[in-house]
């Protein structure tokens, strides 16, 4: 699984979406080449970012199939690591954005955590 960490997106949902499409989309396509699964690690953001993020990841998943494309959003490195581990073992999951809070369900969701 390839992992692409995304940082420094513009302020506000519209600016962040524009920045993602301008700077990150090409990097994601490149990172997915030669891999069976790419997960983008996004910074936490408020609800206003939910729809553009979902559309971007779902669109990439459709475009790059059969490569699986997912994203996790969070700032808790343990939660990110657990989510990456879970996604690596979940071959049917693609086109999803998982928002992480690191506050629970780790062992329930990932029995290997």
Secondary structure, 3 states (H helix, E strand, C coil): CEEEECCCCCCCHHHHHHHHHHHHHHHHHHHHCCCCEEEEEECCCCHHHHHHHHHHHHHHHHHHCCCEEEEEECCCHHHHHHHHHHHHCCCCCCCCEEECCCCCCHHHHCCCC
